[in-house]
Amino acid sequence: MKRGGTWHKVSKAYRLAHPFCERCGALAEEVHHLIPWRANDRASRYDWENLRAVCKRCHCEIEGRTPPPDKDVSDGARYPLGQQSFFRGASRVPSRAGRRRPPRW
């Protein structure tokens, strides 16, 4: 898909509204189309009901591509704030209150 223009704005707005991967809870870096868009179907490209915020690893798994290697978890790059302490051995699991349940794809 072409980078820039309307899609870039829609993707950025969707990721701002949904900052975490809707599949695993990591920081969302990309936006996935549930129903793949077609050149003649512009409506499904930008419809938020057809989009899901995902991390690169989940997007690769969904699309059937080889996922990128994991980053070092100590820098917190792969995990949102709140989960960092959990992965560093904290005794308490971070709260998921207020978050929507990830969809089953």
VEXMIMI-520575 format. One record per residue: residue number from 1; residue in one letter; x, y, z of N, C-alpha, C, O in turn. Coordinates in nm, 4 decimals. Example, Ala and Ser with C-alpha at 12.3 -4.5 7.8 and 13.67 -1.06 7.14 Angstrom:
2
+-----+-----+----------+----------+----------+----------+----------+----------+----------+----------+----------+----------+----------+----------+
!   n ! res !       nx !       ny !       nz !      cax !      cay !      caz !       cx !       cy !       cz !       ox !       oy !       oz !
+-----+-----+----------+----------+----------+----------+----------+----------+----------+----------+----------+----------+----------+----------+
!   1 !   A !   1.3190 !  -0.5690 !   0.7800 !   1.2300 !  -0.4500 !   0.7800 !   1.3200 !  -0.3300 !   0.7800 !   1.4236 !  -0.3319 !   0.8465 !
!   2 !   S !   1.2850 !  -0.2250 !   0.7080 !   1.3670 !  -0.1060 !   0.7140 !   1.2900 !   0.0030 !   0.7870 !   1.3409 !   0.1138 !   0.8039 !
+-----+-----+----------+----------+----------+----------+----------+----------+----------+----------+----------+----------+----------+----------+
This chain:
105
+-----+-----+----------+----------+----------+----------+----------+----------+----------+----------+----------+----------+----------+----------+
!   n ! res !       nx !       ny !       nz !      cax !      cay !      caz !       cx !       cy !       cz !       ox !       oy !       oz !
+-----+-----+----------+----------+----------+----------+----------+----------+----------+----------+----------+----------+----------+----------+
!   1 !   M !   0.0846 !  -0.1176 !   0.0000 !   0.0000 !   0.0000 !   0.0000 !   0.0891 !   0.1238 !   0.0000 !   0.1911 !   0.1276 !   0.0688 !
!   2 !   K !   0.0515 !   0.2213 !  -0.0747 !   0.1275 !   0.3445 !  -0.0861 !   0.1338 !   0.4156 !   0.0488 !   0.0330 !   0.4311 !   0.1177 !
!   3 !   R !   0.2542 !   0.4582 !   0.0844 !   0.2732 !   0.5306 !   0.2102 !   0.2446 !   0.6790 !   0.1876 !   0.2980 !   0.7396 !   0.0947 !
!   4 !   G !   0.1624 !   0.7354 !   0.2708 !   0.1349 !   0.8774 !   0.2599 !  -0.0108 !   0.9043 !   0.2285 !  -0.0913 !   0.8122 !   0.2148 !
!   5 !   G !  -0.0429 !   1.0308 !   0.2175 !  -0.1778 !   1.0707 !   0.1807 !  -0.2816 !   1.0323 !   0.2838 !  -0.2566 !   1.0343 !   0.4044 !
!   6 !   T !  -0.3995 !   0.9971 !   0.2333 !  -0.5130 !   0.9658 !   0.3199 !  -0.4843 !   0.8472 !   0.4105 !  -0.5148 !   0.8524 !   0.5297 !
!   7 !   W !  -0.4256 !   0.7388 !   0.3559 !  -0.4001 !   0.6206 !   0.4383 !  -0.3069 !   0.6536 !   0.5544 !  -0.3293 !   0.6070 !   0.6661 !
!   8 !   H !  -0.2039 !   0.7322 !   0.5300 !  -0.1107 !   0.7692 !   0.6365 !  -0.1848 !   0.8415 !   0.7491 !  -0.1606 !   0.8144 !   0.8667 !
!   9 !   K !  -0.2739 !   0.9323 !   0.7139 !  -0.3506 !   1.0070 !   0.8145 !  -0.4459 !   0.9156 !   0.8912 !  -0.4566 !   0.9252 !   1.0134 !
!  10 !   V !  -0.5148 !   0.8273 !   0.8194 !  -0.6092 !   0.7350 !   0.8838 !  -0.5343 !   0.6393 !   0.9760 !  -0.5764 !   0.6156 !   1.0892 !
!  11 !   S !  -0.4237 !   0.5846 !   0.9274 !  -0.3441 !   0.4909 !   1.0063 !  -0.2915 !   0.5566 !   1.1337 !  -0.2986 !   0.4981 !   1.2418 !
!  12 !   K !  -0.2392 !   0.6769 !   1.1207 !  -0.1857 !   0.7484 !   1.2368 !  -0.2966 !   0.7792 !   1.3377 !  -0.2779 !   0.7612 !   1.4580 !
!  13 !   A !  -0.4111 !   0.8251 !   1.2890 !  -0.5235 !   0.8560 !   1.3781 !  -0.5718 !   0.7305 !   1.4501 !  -0.6023 !   0.7347 !   1.5692 !
!  14 !   Y !  -0.5787 !   0.6185 !   1.3776 !  -0.6250 !   0.4938 !   1.4389 !  -0.5266 !   0.4467 !   1.5459 !  -0.5682 !   0.4021 !   1.6529 !
!  15 !   R !  -0.3951 !   0.4565 !   1.5175 !  -0.2954 !   0.4143 !   1.6161 !  -0.2928 !   0.5070 !   1.7375 !  -0.2640 !   0.4620 !   1.8485 !
!  16 !   L !  -0.3222 !   0.6342 !   1.7185 !  -0.3314 !   0.7254 !   1.8328 !  -0.4507 !   0.6892 !   1.9209 !  -0.4423 !   0.6972 !   2.0434 !
!  17 !   A !  -0.5610 !   0.6495 !   1.8591 !  -0.6810 !   0.6098 !   1.9335 !  -0.6667 !   0.4707 !   1.9946 !  -0.7311 !   0.4405 !   2.0950 !
!  18 !   H !  -0.5829 !   0.3856 !   1.9349 !  -0.5604 !   0.2479 !   1.9806 !  -0.4096 !   0.2244 !   1.9893 !  -0.3526 !   0.1617 !   1.9001 !
!  19 !   P !  -0.3434 !   0.2735 !   2.0952 !  -0.1967 !   0.2680 !   2.1009 !  -0.1378 !   0.1292 !   2.1255 !  -0.0176 !   0.1095 !   2.1072 !
!  20 !   F !  -0.2191 !   0.0342 !   2.1660 !  -0.1672 !  -0.0993 !   2.1961 !  -0.2190 !  -0.2016 !   2.0960 !  -0.3293 !  -0.1891 !   2.0427 !
!  21 !   C !  -0.1365 !  -0.3032 !   2.0719 !  -0.1741 !  -0.4113 !   1.9812 !  -0.3029 !  -0.4745 !   2.0329 !  -0.3113 !  -0.5131 !   2.1495 !
!  22 !   E !  -0.4019 !  -0.4847 !   1.9468 !  -0.5313 !  -0.5391 !   1.9867 !  -0.5291 !  -0.6913 !   1.9902 !  -0.6322 !  -0.7548 !   2.0125 !
!  23 !   R !  -0.4131 !  -0.7490 !   1.9684 !  -0.3978 !  -0.8941 !   1.9732 !  -0.3163 !  -0.9380 !   2.0947 !  -0.3541 !  -1.0325 !   2.1639 !
!  24 !   C !  -0.2023 !  -0.8684 !   2.1214 !  -0.1146 !  -0.9131 !   2.2309 !  -0.0901 !  -0.8071 !   2.3371 !  -0.0381 !  -0.8402 !   2.4437 !
!  25 !   G !  -0.1252 !  -0.6812 !   2.3130 !  -0.1079 !  -0.5767 !   2.4128 !   0.0222 !  -0.4993 !   2.4024 !   0.0428 !  -0.4057 !   2.4796 !
!  26 !   A !   0.1114 !  -0.5346 !   2.3095 !   0.2360 !  -0.4598 !   2.2896 !   0.2032 !  -0.3254 !   2.2246 !   0.0886 !  -0.3007 !   2.1872 !
!  27 !   L !   0.3025 !  -0.2397 !   2.2112 !   0.2810 !  -0.1127 !   2.1432 !   0.2439 !  -0.1379 !   1.9971 !   0.3108 !  -0.2143 !   1.9276 !
!  28 !   A !   0.1387 !  -0.0741 !   1.9521 !   0.0944 !  -0.0905 !   1.8127 !   0.1827 !  -0.0069 !   1.7216 !   0.2036 !   0.1121 !   1.7451 !
!  29 !   E !   0.2337 !  -0.0702 !   1.6182 !   0.3201 !  -0.0015 !   1.5225 !   0.2579 !   0.0034 !   1.3834 !   0.3012 !   0.0818 !   1.2989 !
!  30 !   E !   0.1570 !  -0.0794 !   1.3592 !   0.0969 !  -0.0898 !   1.2273 !  -0.0540 !  -0.1053 !   1.2404 !  -0.1061 !  -0.1259 !   1.3501 !
!  31 !   V !  -0.1235 !  -0.0952 !   1.1280 !  -0.2684 !  -0.1138 !   1.1251 !  -0.3003 !  -0.2235 !   1.0236 !  -0.2526 !  -0.2207 !   0.9102 !
!  32 !   H !  -0.3816 !  -0.3202 !   1.0664 !  -0.4182 !  -0.4341 !   0.9828 !  -0.5616 !  -0.4184 !   0.9332 !  -0.6489 !  -0.3745 !   1.0080 !
!  33 !   H !  -0.5857 !  -0.4543 !   0.8076 !  -0.7211 !  -0.4576 !   0.7516 !  -0.7790 !  -0.5969 !   0.7738 !  -0.7208 !  -0.6952 !   0.7280 !
!  34 !   L !  -0.8911 !  -0.6072 !   0.8423 !  -0.9564 !  -0.7366 !   0.8616 !  -0.9997 !  -0.7939 !   0.7272 !  -0.9731 !  -0.9102 !   0.6968 !
!  35 !   I !  -1.0658 !  -0.7124 !   0.6482 !  -1.1022 !  -0.7510 !   0.5116 !  -1.0056 !  -0.6764 !   0.4205 !  -1.0083 !  -0.5534 !   0.4157 !
!  36 !   P !  -0.9193 !  -0.7495 !   0.3474 !  -0.8198 !  -0.6816 !   0.2628 !  -0.8856 !  -0.5836 !   0.1664 !  -0.9894 !  -0.6125 !   0.1067 !
!  37 !   W !  -0.8232 !  -0.4680 !   0.1528 !  -0.8800 !  -0.3667 !   0.0640 !  -0.8478 !  -0.4008 !  -0.0805 !  -0.7476 !  -0.4655 !  -0.1106 !
!  38 !   R !  -0.9340 !  -0.3563 !  -0.1672 !  -0.9170 !  -0.3745 !  -0.3109 !  -0.9077 !  -0.2360 !  -0.3759 !  -0.9571 !  -0.1376 !  -0.3209 !
!  39 !   A !  -0.8463 !  -0.2295 !  -0.4888 !  -0.8294 !  -0.1012 !  -0.5583 !  -0.9636 !  -0.0343 !  -0.5880 !  -0.9724 !   0.0884 !  -0.5911 !
!  40 !   N !  -1.0678 !  -0.1147 !  -0.6098 !  -1.1981 !  -0.0569 !  -0.6428 !  -1.2896 !  -0.0425 !  -0.5209 !  -1.4054 !  -0.0035 !  -0.5359 !
!  41 !   D !  -1.2408 !  -0.0727 !  -0.4023 !  -1.3237 !  -0.0654 !  -0.2818 !  -1.2606 !   0.0298 !  -0.1808 !  -1.2030 !  -0.0139 !  -0.0812 !
!  42 !   R !  -1.2714 !   0.1583 !  -0.2064 !  -1.2084 !   0.2583 !  -0.1203 !  -1.2702 !   0.2641 !   0.0196 !  -1.2016 !   0.2987 !   0.1157 !
!  43 !   A !  -1.3966 !   0.2312 !   0.0319 !  -1.4640 !   0.2419 !   0.1613 !  -1.3992 !   0.1522 !   0.2660 !  -1.3818 !   0.1942 !   0.3804 !
!  44 !   S !  -1.3628 !   0.0289 !   0.2291 !  -1.3057 !  -0.0635 !   0.3278 !  -1.1639 !  -0.0256 !   0.3678 !  -1.1149 !  -0.0711 !   0.4712 !
!  45 !   R !  -1.0975 !   0.0566 !   0.2882 !  -0.9610 !   0.0984 !   0.3223 !  -0.9584 !   0.1820 !   0.4494 !  -0.8704 !   0.1653 !   0.5339 !
!  46 !   Y !  -1.0548 !   0.2717 !   0.4623 !  -1.0516 !   0.3714 !   0.5684 !  -1.1566 !   0.3510 !   0.6765 !  -1.1645 !   0.4314 !   0.7694 !
!  47 !   D !  -1.2365 !   0.2469 !   0.6675 !  -1.3416 !   0.2190 !   0.7656 !  -1.2788 !   0.1643 !   0.8936 !  -1.2171 !   0.0579 !   0.8912 !
!  48 !   W !  -1.2937 !   0.2355 !   1.0050 !  -1.2320 !   0.1940 !   1.1312 !  -1.2832 !   0.0586 !   1.1787 !  -1.2132 !  -0.0106 !   1.2526 !
!  49 !   E !  -1.4030 !   0.0196 !   1.1382 !  -1.4554 !  -0.1121 !   1.1760 !  -1.3748 !  -0.2242 !   1.1103 !  -1.3773 !  -0.3382 !   1.1567 !
!  50 !   N !  -1.3040 !  -0.1921 !   1.0031 !  -1.2251 !  -0.2897 !   0.9291 !  -1.0772 !  -0.2866 !   0.9690 !  -0.9969 !  -0.3601 !   0.9116 !
!  51 !   L !  -1.0403 !  -0.2031 !   1.0661 !  -0.9000 !  -0.1866 !   1.1038 !  -0.8725 !  -0.2412 !   1.2429 !  -0.9611 !  -0.2435 !   1.3283 !
!  52 !   R !  -0.7499 !  -0.2848 !   1.2652 !  -0.7030 !  -0.3269 !   1.3970 !  -0.5598 !  -0.2801 !   1.4141 !  -0.4769 !  -0.2989 !   1.3250 !
!  53 !   A !  -0.5300 !  -0.2189 !   1.5283 !  -0.3936 !  -0.1779 !   1.5610 !  -0.3168 !  -0.3021 !   1.6056 !  -0.3629 !  -0.3767 !   1.6920 !
!  54 !   V !  -0.2000 !  -0.3236 !   1.5463 !  -0.1198 !  -0.4416 !   1.5778 !   0.0282 !  -0.4060 !   1.5834 !   0.0723 !  -0.3079 !   1.5234 !
!  55 !   C !   0.1041 !  -0.4872 !   1.6562 !   0.2495 !  -0.4735 !   1.6558 !   0.3025 !  -0.5425 !   1.5300 !   0.2289 !  -0.6144 !   1.4624 !
!  56 !   K !   0.4291 !  -0.5204 !   1.4993 !   0.4866 !  -0.5801 !   1.3776 !   0.4830 !  -0.7320 !   1.3826 !   0.4547 !  -0.7971 !   1.2821 !
!  57 !   R !   0.5119 !  -0.7896 !   1.5011 !   0.5145 !  -0.9358 !   1.5141 !   0.3762 !  -0.9951 !   1.4840 !   0.3652 !  -1.0894 !   1.4056 !
!  58 !   C !   0.2725 !  -0.9413 !   1.5451 !   0.1370 !  -0.9940 !   1.5222 !   0.0936 !  -0.9725 !   1.3776 !   0.0291 !  -1.0593 !   1.3190 !
!  59 !   H !   0.1286 !  -0.8569 !   1.3193 !   0.0906 !  -0.8307 !   1.1809 !   0.1548 !  -0.9333 !   1.0879 !   0.0903 !  -0.9825 !   0.9953 !
!  60 !   C !   0.2815 !  -0.9657 !   1.1124 !   0.3490 !  -1.0679 !   1.0309 !   0.2814 !  -1.2038 !   1.0475 !   0.2611 !  -1.2755 !   0.9495 !
!  61 !   E !   0.2467 !  -1.2391 !   1.1712 !   0.1814 !  -1.3681 !   1.1958 !   0.0450 !  -1.3743 !   1.1269 !   0.0100 !  -1.4765 !   1.0678 !
!  62 !   I !  -0.0315 !  -1.2664 !   1.1341 !  -0.1634 !  -1.2617 !   1.0710 !  -0.1507 !  -1.2754 !   0.9194 !  -0.2290 !  -1.3463 !   0.8561 !
!  63 !   E !  -0.0523 !  -1.2077 !   0.8621 !  -0.0328 !  -1.2076 !   0.7169 !   0.0438 !  -1.3296 !   0.6670 !   0.0583 !  -1.3479 !   0.5461 !
!  64 !   G !   0.0935 !  -1.4140 !   0.7587 !   0.1671 !  -1.5329 !   0.7182 !   0.3109 !  -1.5056 !   0.6776 !   0.3707 !  -1.5833 !   0.6032 !
!  65 !   R !   0.3672 !  -1.3937 !   0.7271 !   0.5064 !  -1.3601 !   0.6972 !   0.5946 !  -1.3977 !   0.8156 !   0.5440 !  -1.4234 !   0.9248 !
!  66 !   T !   0.7245 !  -1.4010 !   0.7950 !   0.8187 !  -1.4304 !   0.9030 !   0.8273 !  -1.3089 !   0.9939 !   0.8581 !  -1.1992 !   0.9472 !
!  67 !   P !   0.8002 !  -1.3266 !   1.1245 !   0.8060 !  -1.2124 !   1.2163 !   0.9495 !  -1.1660 !   1.2382 !   1.0429 !  -1.2453 !   1.2261 !
!  68 !   P !   0.9677 !  -1.0379 !   1.2703 !   1.1018 !  -0.9874 !   1.2984 !   1.1534 !  -1.0467 !   1.4290 !   1.0736 !  -1.0902 !   1.5120 !
!  69 !   P !   1.2855 !  -1.0493 !   1.4491 !   1.3384 !  -1.1013 !   1.5756 !   1.2962 !  -1.0118 !   1.6915 !   1.2781 !  -0.8912 !   1.6744 !
!  70 !   D !   1.2806 !  -1.0716 !   1.8100 !   1.2421 !  -0.9946 !   1.9288 !   1.3501 !  -0.8952 !   1.9653 !   1.4693 !  -0.9214 !   1.9487 !
!  71 !   K !   1.3070 !  -0.7809 !   2.0153 !   1.4000 !  -0.6826 !   2.0692 !   1.4296 !  -0.7199 !   2.2138 !   1.3594 !  -0.8014 !   2.2738 !
!  72 !   D !   1.5324 !  -0.6605 !   2.2679 !   1.5667 !  -0.6825 !   2.4079 !   1.4561 !  -0.6239 !   2.4952 !   1.4262 !  -0.5048 !   2.4862 !
!  73 !   V !   1.3952 !  -0.7074 !   2.5797 !   1.2831 !  -0.6606 !   2.6614 !   1.3253 !  -0.5650 !   2.7706 !   1.2412 !  -0.4935 !   2.8249 !
!  74 !   S !   1.4521 !  -0.5615 !   2.8043 !   1.4949 !  -0.4737 !   2.9123 !   1.4782 !  -0.3262 !   2.8759 !   1.4660 !  -0.2419 !   2.9647 !
!  75 !   D !   1.4776 !  -0.2939 !   2.7450 !   1.4613 !  -0.1538 !   2.7070 !   1.3143 !  -0.1128 !   2.6995 !   1.2838 !   0.0052 !   2.6826 !
!  76 !   G !   1.2234 !  -0.2091 !   2.7119 !   1.0810 !  -0.1786 !   2.7119 !   1.0259 !  -0.1423 !   2.5758 !   0.9122 !  -0.0962 !   2.5657 !
!  77 !   A !   1.1044 !  -0.1620 !   2.4701 !   1.0605 !  -0.1213 !   2.3369 !   0.9418 !  -0.2034 !   2.2875 !   0.8570 !  -0.1511 !   2.2151 !
!  78 !   R !   0.9343 !  -0.3297 !   2.3250 !   0.8272 !  -0.4154 !   2.2734 !   0.7025 !  -0.4107 !   2.3607 !   0.5941 !  -0.4464 !   2.3146 !
!  79 !   Y !   0.7157 !  -0.3675 !   2.4850 !   0.6036 !  -0.3751 !   2.5780 !   0.5621 !  -0.2366 !   2.6253 !   0.6478 !  -0.1527 !   2.6531 !
!  80 !   P !   0.4322 !  -0.2117 !   2.6349 !   0.3861 !  -0.0811 !   2.6813 !   0.4190 !  -0.0592 !   2.8279 !   0.4433 !  -0.1540 !   2.9026 !
!  81 !   L !   0.4194 !   0.0655 !   2.8670 !   0.4428 !   0.0973 !   3.0078 !   0.3403 !   0.0248 !   3.0927 !   0.2238 !   0.0140 !   3.0543 !
!  82 !   G !   0.3819 !  -0.0236 !   3.2049 !   0.2920 !  -0.1010 !   3.2898 !   0.3218 !  -0.2486 !   3.2773 !   0.3100 !  -0.3222 !   3.3753 !
!  83 !   Q !   0.3600 !  -0.2936 !   3.1600 !   0.3982 !  -0.4332 !   3.1436 !   0.5480 !  -0.4502 !   3.1648 !   0.5945 !  -0.5615 !   3.1893 !
!  84 !   Q !   0.6243 !  -0.3414 !   3.1559 !   0.7688 !  -0.3512 !   3.1741 !   0.8023 !  -0.4108 !   3.3102 !   0.8841 !  -0.5023 !   3.3196 !
!  85 !   S !   0.7393 !  -0.3593 !   3.4162 !   0.7695 !  -0.4096 !   3.5501 !   0.7296 !  -0.5558 !   3.5636 !   0.7948 !  -0.6314 !   3.6357 !
!  86 !   F !   0.6234 !  -0.5964 !   3.4953 !   0.5816 !  -0.7359 !   3.4989 !   0.6903 !  -0.8260 !   3.4415 !   0.7181 !  -0.9327 !   3.4962 !
!  87 !   F !   0.7512 !  -0.7838 !   3.3323 !   0.8541 !  -0.8657 !   3.2701 !   0.9888 !  -0.8559 !   3.3416 !   1.0798 !  -0.9335 !   3.3122 !
!  88 !   R !   1.0025 !  -0.7638 !   3.4328 !   1.1249 !  -0.7533 !   3.5116 !   1.1114 !  -0.8235 !   3.6458 !   1.1949 !  -0.8049 !   3.7344 !
!  89 !   G !   1.0083 !  -0.9029 !   3.6613 !   0.9964 !  -0.9834 !   3.7815 !   0.9055 !  -0.9276 !   3.8888 !   0.9088 !  -0.9764 !   4.0018 !
!  90 !   A !   0.8249 !  -0.8281 !   3.8588 !   0.7319 !  -0.7758 !   3.9583 !   0.6305 !  -0.8839 !   3.9938 !   0.5998 !  -0.9709 !   3.9123 !
!  91 !   S !   0.5799 !  -0.8777 !   4.1143 !   0.4893 !  -0.9821 !   4.1605 !   0.3452 !  -0.9582 !   4.1176 !   0.2615 !  -1.0473 !   4.1319 !
!  92 !   R !   0.3150 !  -0.8416 !   4.0661 !   0.1772 !  -0.8074 !   4.0320 !   0.1601 !  -0.7942 !   3.8807 !   0.2395 !  -0.7280 !   3.8138 !
!  93 !   V !   0.0577 !  -0.8566 !   3.8286 !   0.0266 !  -0.8475 !   3.6861 !  -0.0375 !  -0.7118 !   3.6599 !  -0.1237 !  -0.6698 !   3.7370 !
!  94 !   P !   0.0023 !  -0.6411 !   3.5522 !  -0.0565 !  -0.5099 !   3.5254 !  -0.2071 !  -0.5188 !   3.5005 !  -0.2570 !  -0.6164 !   3.4445 !
!  95 !   S !  -0.2764 !  -0.4164 !   3.5426 !  -0.4214 !  -0.4130 !   3.5278 !  -0.4609 !  -0.3962 !   3.3821 !  -0.3981 !  -0.3205 !   3.3082 !
!  96 !   R !  -0.5649 !  -0.4670 !   3.3414 !  -0.6185 !  -0.4521 !   3.2064 !  -0.7547 !  -0.3824 !   3.2120 !  -0.8300 !  -0.3838 !   3.1147 !
!  97 !   A !  -0.7850 !  -0.3220 !   3.3258 !  -0.9133 !  -0.2538 !   3.3414 !  -0.9255 !  -0.1426 !   3.2381 !  -0.8323 !  -0.0646 !   3.2181 !
!  98 !   G !  -1.0382 !  -0.1359 !   3.1742 !  -1.0632 !  -0.0318 !   3.0763 !  -1.0178 !  -0.0665 !   2.9360 !  -1.0497 !   0.0052 !   2.8412 !
!  99 !   R !  -0.9439 !  -0.1755 !   2.9211 !  -0.8995 !  -0.2156 !   2.7870 !  -0.9979 !  -0.3142 !   2.7283 !  -1.0568 !  -0.3964 !   2.7986 !
! 100 !   R !  -1.0140 !  -0.3041 !   2.5981 !  -1.1008 !  -0.3998 !   2.5313 !  -1.0281 !  -0.5321 !   2.5160 !  -0.9054 !  -0.5361 !   2.5074 !
! 101 !   R !  -1.1036 !  -0.6385 !   2.5127 !  -1.0472 !  -0.7712 !   2.4917 !  -1.0011 !  -0.7843 !   2.3463 !  -1.0732 !  -0.7425 !   2.2557 !
! 102 !   P !  -0.8826 !  -0.8415 !   2.3220 !  -0.8360 !  -0.8569 !   2.1837 !  -0.9320 !  -0.9443 !   2.1035 !  -0.9854 !  -1.0423 !   2.1555 !
! 103 !   P !  -0.9539 !  -0.9090 !   1.9774 !  -1.0459 !  -0.9886 !   1.8955 !  -0.9869 !  -1.1247 !   1.8631 !  -0.8650 !  -1.1416 !   1.8604 !
! 104 !   R !  -1.0732 !  -1.2207 !   1.8389 !  -1.0276 !  -1.3533 !   1.7957 !  -1.0286 !  -1.3549 !   1.6447 !  -1.1339 !  -1.3470 !   1.5813 !
! 105 !   W !  -0.9106 !  -1.3650 !   1.5883 !  -0.9004 !  -1.3641 !   1.4418 !  -0.8906 !  -1.5004 !   1.3888 !  -0.8812 !  -1.5190 !   1.2675 !
+-----+-----+----------+----------+----------+----------+----------+----------+----------+----------+----------+----------+----------+----------+
